[in-house]
Amino acid sequence: TSDAAGIDLIVMEKGTADPYQDKVLRASQGSVFHIPVITADLKTFIADFNGPVYGTALENAQPYKEIASQDIFALLLGNEGEGVNKALLNETSQNLTIPIYGKAESLNVAIAGSILLYHLKG
């Protein structure tokens, strides 16, 4: 999705999935070779990033549709069970939420990421 949306870089924190593991390579359909993928400390990355950094959260978050699309941004996505680390959410420019109108408890992180990437990239 990052490749299709025209994203320039994927930053992964240590301990996340290996982007070159067989299953990940197959799932990416080769996109992992089109975008630089780095591992970095996300707190340091956020501090050094020259643009808005959006986190995904259920609390203290603004509906994503209220944010205009832009050329430069970073988006933090957490795992589906725990979400984004609370300490990192405290470092973002703004945290975003995607409204759920039905009875579902949550969205799959890949789906949520897709919605947000396409909205923000505009």
Secondary structure, DSSP 4 states (H G I P E B T S, - for coil): -TTTTT---EEE-TTS--TTSHHHHHHHTTGGGTS-EEE--HHHHHHH-SS-EEEE-SSS-EEGGGSPP-SS-EEE--BTTTBS-HHHHTTSSEEEE----SS-S---HHHHHHHHHHHHH-
